[in-house]
Amino acid sequence: MKDVVEVHNVGMKYQSLDGEITALTDINFAVRDGEFISIVGPSGCGKSTLLSIISGLLPSTSGSVFLRGEKVSGVSRKIGYMLQKDHLFDWRTIFQNVMLGLEIRKAVTPEVTERAVELLKTYGLYEFRNKYPSQLSGGMRQRVALIRTLMTDPEILLLDEAFAALDYQTRLAVNDDIYAIIKQENKTAILVTHDIAESISMADRVIVLSKRPGTVKKIYDIDLTCTERTPMSSREAPEFRYFFLGIWKELDVHVELA
Amino acid sequence: MSNSLRLSPEHKAFLHQVRLSKIRIRLTQLLILVTAFALWEFCADAKIVDPFITSQPSRVLKTIISLYEQGVLFYHIGITCLETVVGFLLGTLLGTLIAIILWWSEFLSKVLEPYLVILNSLPKIALGPVFIVWIGAGPAAIIVMTLAISLIVTVLEVVNGFLAIDQEKIKLVQTFGARKLQILTKVLLPASLPTIINALKINVGLSWVGVIVGEFLVSKAGLGYLIVYGGQVFKLDLVMTSVIILGVAAFVMYQGVVLLEMLLVRRKAH
């Protein structure tokens, strides 16, 4: 398989009056076509910074990122970004929210409008197209947010703690939901999360980052025995807890006493 | 109600209670107004207070009728209302525009910060004579006075509104490749609409202050002029009449803004 994303020796230093903070050093990994990657790490290790660098929102201070062999400089059109909250605009209807990205790119045509209708129909949101976000449940809102991202037809989805704002039950359901949509639309995805179980349940590979300055500590190939893989069925696979324990130990979490 | 058949007796009782409580509040409000005017009329009639100094509702009514018969009632109301509307619309528009400029250029915003603080704490009325000398005694000076009072408040209010917007919303549109102008039109302005309308509400009140002070200083027409003129020639009937008309006009204008708010921000209430 071909590599869609290549991260080469990426490092990031933040400057402030108090000094310099090295957030990331020498990050190296590659993501294959259609793969689902999770990145876990202790809080403050620069997970989200890494996503921002991959997307081109934030220039890295060293190293470089390639998307399909093209060096990233500036926000790439190959990228679709999902943030922690759905950030649907409450002054726009569901349909208008879904069209936001294309509106910004000035790419609204009858064809893409048709595609929006199709996506909304496929994922059961068509009858809500003229409603406002406040009238939808958290899970549905996240689904709208994903469709909004899919509308710009990105090759790679970056999910930055995309489920963290949901309550636990909703999150499990949304995990399955979003996973199914991503697989159906055949997208490559990188998920950043602090939830070990979530990272294993969704990913083909889990990248564990070290404490700050973050660097790749270990990469796990998630190989689970289950008949049809979904985030929910993954959690029931016999190997699940071994991965869980392994990653937990890698993370080396302990409560620091002040 | 078409579905009243399906309402449970408890729910019916609850709705009834809510309606009743609303009626009670309205009635009490009306009662306070009527009592105050009746008491005023009675005290003046019974010579408990001197109507020459306090005026009285019947004299106010007579004054209104006589102003109307002279054909100047709506002229004075119109002038004052026009100055106020122009003042608060201009204040809100210019204030929002300046807020946008300050958001656009962080450098400018930092440079201007102390000046804004000074202008905000300065009693703008002190600038009245300056405006009169510069612009001339007339409606233009009054509108500038109104602007001076409402502008800085609007700027600060809207800038704070901009800063309160979730940075992640801005990040979201940036991931779609939005430039600064698009961040403004797609996120900042629509998200700040409630803030801007709130500024409009504050400005309605401030503009009345600006207009009346302006009219006190320079004018030859308007409700503020009538109040000053009435005071100088000791026609308290005229003063009280103008004050009451002023109260009604300010109330109506405020309700107008509330109505505008309901029309513009309605969808959020769903």
Interface residues (C-beta under 8 A of the other chain):
Chain A: S55 L57 V75 R77 I79 G80 Y81 L83 Q84 K85 H87 F89 D90 W91 R92 L100 G101 E103 I104 R105 K131 Y132 S134 Q135 T152
Chain B: D166 E168 K169 K171 L172 V173 Q174 T175 F176 G177 A178 Q182 K186 V187 P190 A191 L193 R267 K268 H270
